[in-house]
Amino acid sequence: MDQQALTEAASRLSKAGIEGAVREARMLWRAAMPRRYTDHDDISNGTMLSRFESLVARRIAREPMSHLVGYRDFYKHRFRVTADVLDPRPETETLVLAALGRPFDRVLDLGTGSGAIILSVLADRPEATGLGTDLSEAALTVARDNRDRLDLTRQAEFAVSDWYDAVMGRFDLIVSNPPYIAVNEMEDLAPELSFEPRMALTDEADGLSAYRKIIRGAPAHLEPGGALMVEVGATQAEDVTALFKEAGFTEITRHPDLDGRNRVISGRFIA
């Protein structure tokens, strides 16, 4: 390990406003290391150092760390992440925990992205099966890769669908982390988010469009007594709760994340 290169990189990252600069510099160093024994000549010919410098420059430009190292640790597993999917965030684990607090045999994940939510849930419920849908085929390629890496091929299926358009049958549980950022809030987001798929972040409207479609369409795809759970933004709990009530859901509950913010809204539908 080149301590001087690490120290200089950490200093540059810190000056660029990157929190945890020393830790991130070490992560980027590991990402630059050769993956195979036969590639270790790279260390002596300078290729590795060049790779490291390139990764540091990209991080200073605020490209997400997950894109640079190729993964994100989420809940109990490590998921492959690319620019084609939303970077799974710790607060979304609230949705996973809420889902695992209910009995279910069949789960539907709308807007699955990397598959982190449905795969985390199914990995803890080996007898359950599920379907993850997304409008992006590129995102589903990442999700399928994550499924195969976690050996969940028997349990999880993925399909292209615009919300419920290609979904058949009924489920005990529907989960979703939809695009909920209002279009007029996009310019105020952290710079890292500009590297993530825009369609996974905003509905190009008031931030509630996806909830209207998901909540109103859920009863036709839920078994009697089944549950719907959605992640929400920091100011959306009241509006989304109202949509649950309008659609006839009962036992509507708000689930806080570790910071105490209302992060997930859930409800049951009794046909």
Secondary structure as GFF3:
##gff-version 3
##sequence-region A 1 271
A	DSSP	alpha_helix	3	15	.	.	.	ID=ss1
A	DSSP	alpha_helix	21	32	.	.	.	ID=ss2
A	DSSP	three_ten_helix	37	39	.	.	.	ID=ss3
A	DSSP	alpha_helix	41	45	.	.	.	ID=ss4
A	DSSP	alpha_helix	47	60	.	.	.	ID=ss5
A	DSSP	alpha_helix	65	69	.	.	.	ID=ss6
A	DSSP	beta_strand	71	74	.	.	.	ID=ss7
A	DSSP	beta_strand	77	80	.	.	.	ID=ss8
A	DSSP	three_ten_helix	90	92	.	.	.	ID=ss9
A	DSSP	alpha_helix	93	100	.	.	.	ID=ss10
A	DSSP	beta_strand	106	110	.	.	.	ID=ss11
A	DSSP	alpha_helix	116	123	.	.	.	ID=ss12
A	DSSP	beta_strand	129	134	.	.	.	ID=ss13
A	DSSP	alpha_helix	137	149	.	.	.	ID=ss14
A	DSSP	beta_strand	156	160	.	.	.	ID=ss15
A	DSSP	beta_strand	171	176	.	.	.	ID=ss16
A	DSSP	three_ten_helix	183	188	.	.	.	ID=ss17
A	DSSP	three_ten_helix	191	195	.	.	.	ID=ss18
A	DSSP	three_ten_helix	198	200	.	.	.	ID=ss19
A	DSSP	alpha_helix	209	217	.	.	.	ID=ss20
A	DSSP	three_ten_helix	218	221	.	.	.	ID=ss21
A	DSSP	beta_strand	222	231	.	.	.	ID=ss22
A	DSSP	alpha_helix	237	246	.	.	.	ID=ss23
A	DSSP	beta_strand	250	256	.	.	.	ID=ss24
A	DSSP	beta_strand	262	269	.	.	.	ID=ss25
###
